[in-house]
């Protein structure tokens, strides 16, 4: 069977993000989150206005991120166990898909927590649907969580510190016309491949009575925790200025780069 095209995989990612963004559990209010995390700390006003990185060292924030990742992983695995319990075989594949939406919902929820901890601004502006610029940021976060090639550069381009004008850039011209669109599409396609593989994986676990729930929770725990740490490490590197020398693609190369082939994940790539 032929591998899905980059366009198809990218579309899968956009559709999944669109569905996931509607789940109440996905959205994290930045101010409420920061107030809860730093309620007993001094300089809360500065933290709310400029971000925790304006008050605390990157190293201390990285340690705090460990706690967020640990707690989120435990919650996600528990929910995955319940969702992994066998149901009607006729709806097994559909249920597997729903479980995947739930999985990515928790991933985006955790991504927001980690991002806000390292000074990024609100993802769901006004509490509404994700804007096109916000979708790009979600792709960057998820790409970093999965260790996708180029995702770290995309995080740097879309971060509050290095890419505060992303919204203006997208508004000024169609996303497809920007020099960095090929990178967005490439990272998005890699995520699309992950979504496709996760859907099959989740559907299979539902076919195993009782054990399916244990397998589902185990797979979630093994994969979800490293995802959080990858994003946290990427944001640490971003704050440390390691991506300051990121170069934009020239328009001619960017146009050719859209035809890049997505290489299936190898066993080596799958290691956390």
C-alpha positions in Angstrom: 0.0 0.0 0.0 1.4 3.4 -1.0 2.2 5.9 1.7 -0.2 8.8 2.0 0.9 12.0 0.3 2.2 15.0 2.1 -1.0 17.0 1.2 -3.2 14.2 2.6 -1.2 13.9 5.8 -1.2 17.7 6.3 -5.0 17.8 5.8 -5.4 15.1 8.4 -3.5 17.2 10.9 -5.6 20.3 10.2 -8.8 18.3 10.5 -7.7 16.7 13.8 -6.6 20.0 15.2 -10.0 21.6 14.2 -11.9 18.8 16.0 -9.6 18.8 19.0 -9.8 22.6 19.5 -13.6 22.3 20.2 -13.0 20.0 23.2 -13.4 21.9 26.5 -10.6 20.0 28.1 -8.1 21.3 25.5 -8.2 25.0 26.3 -6.0 26.4 29.0 -6.6 30.0 30.1 -3.2 31.6 30.4 -3.9 34.0 33.2 -5.8 31.4 35.3 -3.0 28.9 34.8 -0.3 31.3 35.8 -2.2 32.5 38.8 -2.7 28.9 40.0 1.0 28.0 39.4 2.4 31.1 41.0 -0.3 32.1 43.5 2.2 32.0 46.5 5.1 33.7 44.6 6.1 37.3 44.5 5.9 39.5 41.4 2.8 37.8 40.1 1.9 41.0 38.3 5.1 40.8 36.3 4.6 37.1 35.6 1.1 37.8 34.2 2.3 40.6 32.0 5.6 39.4 30.7 5.7 35.7 31.6 7.5 33.6 34.3 10.7 33.7 32.3 10.9 37.4 33.2 11.2 36.6 36.9 12.7 33.1 37.2 15.6 31.3 35.7 15.2 29.0 32.7 16.6 26.2 34.8 14.1 26.6 37.6 11.2 26.7 35.1 12.4 23.6 33.4 12.2 21.8 36.8 8.7 23.1 37.3 7.8 21.8 33.8 8.7 18.3 35.0 5.9 18.4 37.5 3.4 19.6 34.9 4.4 16.8 32.6 4.3 14.1 35.3 0.8 15.2 36.4 -0.6 15.5 32.9 0.8 12.1 31.9 -0.9 10.4 34.9 -4.2 12.0 34.0 -4.0 11.2 30.3 -3.1 7.5 31.0 -6.0 7.1 33.4 -8.4 8.5 30.8 -6.8 6.4 28.1 -7.4 3.2 30.2 -11.1 4.0 30.4 -11.3 4.8 26.7 -9.4 1.6 25.9 -12.0 -0.8 27.4 -13.6 -2.9 24.6 -17.0 -1.8 23.2 -19.1 -2.8 20.3 -16.9 -4.3 17.6 -19.0 -2.6 14.9 -17.8 0.8 16.2 -14.3 -0.2 17.1 -12.5 1.8 14.5 -14.6 4.9 15.1 -14.0 4.6 18.8 -10.3 4.3 18.1 -10.5 7.6 16.2 -12.3 9.3 19.1 -9.6 8.0 21.5 -6.9 9.6 19.2 -8.8 12.9 19.3 -8.8 12.7 23.0 -5.1 11.8 23.1 -4.1 14.8 21.0 -6.5 17.0 23.0 -4.5 16.3 26.1 -1.3 16.8 24.1 -2.4 20.3 23.1 -3.5 21.0 26.6 -0.1 20.1 28.0 1.6 22.1 25.2 -0.2 25.2 26.3 0.8 24.7 29.9 4.5 24.3 29.0 4.4 27.2 26.6 2.8 29.6 29.1 5.4 28.5 31.7 8.1 29.6 29.3 6.6 32.9 28.4 4.4 32.3 25.4 1.2 34.2 24.9 -2.4 33.0 24.8 -3.2 30.4 22.1 -7.0 30.7 22.1 -7.3 34.4 21.7 -10.7 35.6 23.0 -11.6 32.0 23.9 -12.8 31.5 20.3 -11.7 29.1 17.6 -8.0 28.8 16.6 -6.9 31.4 14.1 -4.7 30.3 11.2 -1.7 31.7 13.1 -2.6 29.7 16.2 -3.0 26.5 14.1 0.6 27.0 12.9 1.7 27.4 16.6 -0.1 24.1 17.5 1.7 22.3 14.6 5.0 23.7 15.9 4.3 22.5 19.4 3.1 19.1 18.4 6.0 18.7 16.0 8.4 19.5 18.8 6.6 17.0 21.0 7.0 14.2 18.4 10.6 15.2 17.6 9.8 16.1 14.0 12.7 17.5 12.0 12.3 21.2 11.6 9.8 21.6 14.4 12.3 23.3 16.7 12.9 26.0 14.0 9.2 26.4 13.6 8.7 26.9 17.3 11.4 29.6 17.2 9.7 31.3 14.3 6.3 31.4 16.0 7.3 32.1 19.5 6.3 35.3 21.3 10.0 36.4 21.6 11.3 35.5 18.2 8.2 35.7 16.0 5.7 38.1 17.6 4.6 39.3 14.1 3.4 35.9 12.9 -0.3 37.0 13.1 0.5 40.1 11.1 2.5 38.0 8.5 -0.4 35.6 8.0 -2.9 38.4 7.9 -0.8 40.3 5.3 -0.7 37.3 2.9 -2.0 33.8 2.6 -0.2 31.3 4.7 0.6 29.3 1.5 2.5 32.3 0.2 4.8 32.8 3.2 8.5 31.6 2.8 8.1 29.2 5.8 4.9 27.5 4.6 6.8 24.5 3.3 8.2 23.9 6.8 4.8 24.2 8.3 3.4 21.7 5.8 6.3 19.3 6.3 6.0 19.3 10.1 2.2 19.1 9.8 2.5 16.0 7.5 4.8 14.3 10.0 2.1 14.8 12.7 -0.5 13.5 10.2 1.4 10.3 9.9 1.5 10.0 13.7 -2.3 10.6 13.9 -2.9 7.9 11.3 -0.7 5.4 13.1 -2.3 6.3 16.5 -5.7 5.7 15.1 -4.8 2.2 14.0 -3.0 1.5 17.2 -5.9 2.6 19.4 -8.4 0.6 17.3 -6.4 -2.6 17.8 -6.2 -2.2 21.6 -10.0 -2.0 21.8 -10.2 -5.5 20.2 -8.5 -7.1 23.3 -11.0 -7.7 26.2 -9.9 -5.8 29.4 -6.2 -6.1 28.4 -6.9 -3.5 25.7 -7.4 -0.8 28.4 -4.1 -1.7 30.0 -2.3 -1.7 26.7 -3.8 1.7 25.8 -2.8 3.3 29.1 0.7 1.8 28.8 1.2 3.1 25.3 0.0 6.5 26.4 2.3 6.7 29.4 5.3 5.6 27.4 4.8 8.1 24.6 3.2 11.1 26.3 5.8 11.8 28.9 8.7 12.1 26.4 6.5 14.3 24.3 6.2 16.8 27.1 9.9 16.8 27.8 10.8 17.3 24.1 8.7 20.4 24.0 10.0 21.8 27.3 13.6 21.2 26.1 12.8 23.0 22.8 11.4 26.0 24.6 14.4 26.1 26.9 16.7 26.2 23.9 14.5 28.9 22.4 14.8 31.1 25.5 18.5 30.5 25.6 18.8 31.9 22.1 19.9 28.8 20.4 17.7 29.4 17.4 18.6 33.0 16.8 20.5 32.1 13.7 17.5 30.4 12.0 17.4 31.5 8.4 14.3 32.0 6.2 13.9 30.0 3.0 14.2 32.1 -0.2 10.9 32.1 -2.2 12.3 30.0 -5.1 13.6 27.2 -2.8 10.4 27.3 -0.7 8.3 26.7 -3.8 10.4 23.6 -4.7 10.4 22.4 -1.1 6.7 21.7 -1.2 7.4 18.5 -3.1 9.5 17.1 -0.2 8.8 13.4 0.5 7.9 12.4 4.1 10.0 9.5 5.1 8.2 6.9 7.4 9.4 6.8 11.0 12.1 4.2 11.7 12.6 2.2 14.8 15.4 4.5 15.8 13.2 7.6 15.4 10.6 6.0 17.6 12.9 5.8 20.7 11.9 8.5 23.3 
